[in-house]
Amino acid sequence: MAHDAENALRSFGQRVRNERERKGLTRPVLAGLVGRSAEWVKAIEIDRLGMPRLPLLLRLAEALGVDDLATLTGDERLAAATYTKAAHPALLRVKEALTTYDLLARDEEPAPAAALATRVQNAWQAWHGFGDHRSRVANVLPALLADLQHATRAHEGNDRRRVQVLLAQAYHLAQLYLSFQPAPELVMLTGDRSMTMAQDADSPRAMAASAWYLNHVFRDAGERHEARVELAMRSIQLLDPERGSEDIALGGLLNLAAALSYAKVGQKGSAERHWDRADEAARRLGDGYAHPWLVFGRGMVDAYAITMNNDLVRGGAAVDAATHIDLGSMQSATRRSFHIIETARAYSLEGESVAVVHLLKKAYETSPETACFNLFARGAAAELAENGSAIIRDDARGLARQLGVAA
């Protein structure tokens, strides 16, 4: 309550500065993320400039990781989620599945571990496939979670540990479904549960995969980057590249996590050092390798160079990285769409609004639900529909309607 009262007394600029410093961002980094100059950020923070209009305010909130606009504006009636985070129709059903506790023992026998493994594999294929991937996963996730939870209680020994690893994977799917949804507490819940299952199963590989997903949770929650990197590096110690491709891929994935964490706070050298380690892992695995559900491989490492440079506010480098990769070969429509959106973000940093609209339309065609629930895509479409040049305004308005953000 004291914190809320203190925040209420701050000006808009003071609130922005407080959130920027809490996030560990410099003024130039924040400026790049919202497409403005460091002087503009300074002017906002010292109240020389007033509160920007809604599209830019939303972009500022996104860059600062703020879900409730009242944190910046002091107006309790405004919530960033209202404008930027659309709720998927099945969100309530998935939420109930995650927050329902089956305390009574079931009479029926649990499904065999092998049968459950097939169902988890099919769910991952549904997530990565073309079309409405969130809807497909939401249709199977509640029953899959319930059956896996029952099996972890009923099975013993190696079968129980195997099912726990599968349940950790199912929680990863739930976390992905919940990303870009107005339910941050559930994202944290699924991240924690997946790691708990991995630890109970005493599976180094499952723990490493959970560390990758927890890094996303911590990064979005604004946790200090040192903690995120420490988690990734400690998890790498669980792996042994001599055991084969799985350990090499997971090690590369965790180095990507570290690279992205350093990029978020503008530490270029550290970010590039860890990206280089991920690149070396991809080279060892070969161009044809892609992890069956994490999708780590050559294409993923190259594509995340776009995100890394975006977060370092190096628009030209991000665009250059995008021009040297072929996302068409990536075996996941969901990931292809995400990386196309990240390419649009790179062009946005360079002020190339025509390319932004073109790429966001392409991302929507590749995976509609990925684009519809992506914060940058929604914010950029809304802003360009309102303030874009005449040559793109009609296309931007059509895109905004498709993404559900039209005025």
Buried (B, 14 or more C-beta within 10 A) or exposed (E): EEEEEEBEEBBBBBBBBBBBEEBBBBBBBBBBBBBBEBEBBBBBBEBEBEBBEBBBBBBBBBBBBBBBBBBBBBEEEBBBBBBBBBEBEBBEEBBEBBEEEEEEEBEEEBBEBEEBBEBBBEBBBBBBBEEBBBBBBBBBBBEBBBBBBBBBEBBEEEBBBBBBBBBBBBBBBBBBBBBBBBBBEBBBBBBBBBBBBBBBBEBBBBBBBBBBBBBBBBBBEBBBBEEBBEBBBEBBEBBEBEEEBBBBBBBBBBBBBBBBBBBBBBBBEBBBBBBEBBBBBBEBBEEEBBBEBBBBBBBBBBBBBBBBBBBBBBBEBBBBBBEEBEBEEBBBBBBBBBBBBBBBBBBBBBEBBBBBBBBBBBBBEBBBBBBBBBBBBBBBBBBBBBEBEEEBBEBBBBBBEBBEBBE
